[in-house]
Amino acid sequence: MTLSNSQLGRTQSPEADSLRMGCGWGRKEADQPWILIETTSGDSHPGSIHLGELAQFVDKGVIAQGGSPAHYTCTDICDGIAQGTAGQHFSLPSREVMVMACEMHAQSGHFDGAVFLSGCDKSLPAHLIAMLRLDIPALVVPGGVMEAGPEGFTLEGVGTIYAQKRRGEIDEATYEFLRSGACPSAGSCAFFGTAATMQLLSEAMGLALPATALIPAHLNALKDAARQAGKRVLELIQEDLRPSKIFTQKALENTLIVHAATGGSTNALIHLAAMAKEAGLAFSYERINEINQKVPFILNLKPSGKFTSDKIWYAGGVYRILKELKDFLHLDALTVTGLTLGENLEILEKTGHFMNMPRFLSNYGGTVEDIIRPVANPLRPQGAIRILTGNLAPDGAVIKVSALSAQMRQFTGKTKVFDRQDEAREAVLTGKIQPGDAVIIRYEGPAATGMPEQFYITEAIASNPLLATSTALITDGRFSGATRGPAIGHVSPEAARGGAIATLEDGDLVCFDLDTGTLNIIGINGQSLPPAEIESILTERREQWQTRNDRPDSRYTPRYTHGLLGLYCRYALPASEGGGLSTSFP
């Protein structure tokens, strides 16, 4: 008979029983399946503060089903608290730390199955990646979402009101009132940023139970979702249903379809690329473009739309979105229920889920169609994302077109080049950026600084009506899920790897065209030139760049050379490959 992980560990480590019993277990608990309950519980931010309490309900489910739970935690950092500071450089690397902590906890603890509880920008992607790396029976409980603040105000608006205060457009009292009320409870932020996007996608890809993503965090429904997950993990062990059987190529394709239709954060593409790499699946920018060309944009949520993320659950949840998109999806994709996505849909339909849930929504004066538009009457006929390529981004760049004004589908402008976000932001706030400028921020990719968000600069531009419809922002960094306006990120190769963005100088001409999907350098020092002549100039500049950086392998010497950031910048993969750590060590 093949022993389970826990029972094999007990035979190999006789001290294991002694130590578990020192934690309060008895002989019965040691004989049962061992279940890891992994959370990001901590005082890091509202999205993690409540997860320790929520994990107790997973406990109840595990115990009721005959398992033995053990609680482990590795808390995350808050992108918002770190925003605008050097702390932001830890954001994407923190995902890798959490993945490795989960790997360490599960492998050293001899667990047979796991339930992961998280809900924010890097914690939920970290748990999803860890599930694939461990590939033991497991599922995730998304941590829920907070309600909106006064008059529907949410955290992503703080950058806007800060810029407005700087320009004298609002007074200090209004600024402080809105800022203080932006996060009124536990849960992930109520706009449709990276946290809400990843909660939604975790259910769409089949790794969370149906109707458990984006539950308003104050509702008892979230506790019941945790309890049900605790029960289900024991069944997953009996069925030997592992994440690798769920997160298949079909599941990835479904996830990209839902991402296109909902206007999700561009950061999700980094996380999905990392998940695909972990699972050995194909992931390409070409396929993302194909999907976004055919799938309509249907979700009316901030920052692109009107409503807050807690309204999705009231409208019927993620499966209400899947129901609308069913003609595009692989309905035969397996999910953590043990049933297919299509079978889950049928059950929810028969049990009245889609009829009953909108009764909650009526409390807020909206309809399902206000939030989740019919495919036949979408917000946009195409999806929310466009991948651009050209001589400025040979390996691709990403823009969220759902957050862009119609005037900015084509753009040509002179560059103003910055090597740091804070310098560019100050230039915007002090009026040094003019309509028609192309603001370039480089050396903000994974190999340079850990790929921090460029949020404040996007808010400074987007909150200025004149610049929002006339000025482009182009960077090898990434953006907050709250980003709106003409923001192109993930430019690859990044400057630190010798990409074309490293060769730009003030006054060069750049052009992007969403209809053709191109991003090009078309002129030097304000003068348009033939492509061959531009390439010759860029080649000469690149040779000078190599000499200046004294690196024959065309790698920029990172700003960080020791500690976590030193390690990450040295071994980080490009954003298009997920921004994880390379496993090819010298």
Number of C-alpha atoms within 10 A of each C-alpha: 3 6 10 15 17 20 19 12 19 17 12 9 11 10 11 17 19 14 11 16 13 10 10 8 16 13 11 10 18 19 14 16 22 25 29 25 27 26 29 28 24 18 14 15 22 23 30 27 19 22 25 19 11 22 24 18 20 28 25 18 23 27 19 14 15 15 25 22 27 17 15 19 19 17 22 27 24 22 22 17 12 16 19 19 11 11 15 22 24 21 22 26 25 21 25 21 19 24 24 18 20 26 18 13 19 23 14 10 19 20 24 25 29 28 28 30 28 31 33 31 31 27 30 31 28 26 28 26 28 26 30 23 18 20 17 22 28 30 29 31 32 33 36 35 32 27 26 22 18 15 8 14 20 25 21 23 18 19 21 19 23 21 22 18 15 15 12 10 11 14 12 13 9 12 15 13 11 19 20 14 16 22 22 16 20 21 31 32 32 31 31 30 28 27 33 31 27 30 29 30 25 25 26 27 24 28 24 26 23 21 20 29 32 31 27 26 24 16 10 10 15 24 22 16 24 29 23 19 31 31 20 24 29 27 17 21 19 10 11 13 21 21 25 17 16 22 25 20 17 18 24 25 22 26 23 26 26 31 28 29 31 27 29 31 26 26 26 24 22 22 28 23 23 26 26 22 17 18 19 13 16 13 22 12 19 12 14 20 17 14 24 23 16 15 24 27 28 30 29 23 24 23 21 23 16 14 21 24 29 28 26 28 24 24 28 24 25 22 28 22 24 21 17 16 19 16 10 15 21 18 18 13 23 24 27 28 22 16 14 18 28 19 17 18 20 12 11 17 15 10 10 10 18 20 13 13 18 20 14 15 19 13 9 10 8 16 16 19 14 16 21 25 20 18 18 10 12 19 20 17 17 20 30 29 27 29 26 28 22 16 20 28 24 17 19 24 27 27 23 25 25 25 21 20 14 10 11 19 15 14 19 22 23 25 25 22 22 20 15 15 24 16 13 23 24 15 18 20 17 10 8 12 19 15 13 17 22 27 26 26 28 24 26 25 32 32 30 29 24 30 27 29 28 28 23 24 28 26 24 24 27 24 20 16 9 13 20 23 19 21 24 28 21 26 29 32 27 27 27 22 25 23 26 25 26 27 27 25 26 29 30 26 23 29 27 24 21 20 23 23 28 25 18 25 17 16 18 20 24 26 19 24 16 16 10 11 17 21 26 20 27 23 21 21 13 15 11 14 14 9 14 9 13 17 16 11 13 20 14 12 17 20 14 13 17 16 12 10 14 13 12 10 9 18 19 22 16 18 14 18 13 12 8 15 23 17 16 28 26 21 18 23 19 23 29 23 21 22 26 24 20 13 9 6 6 3
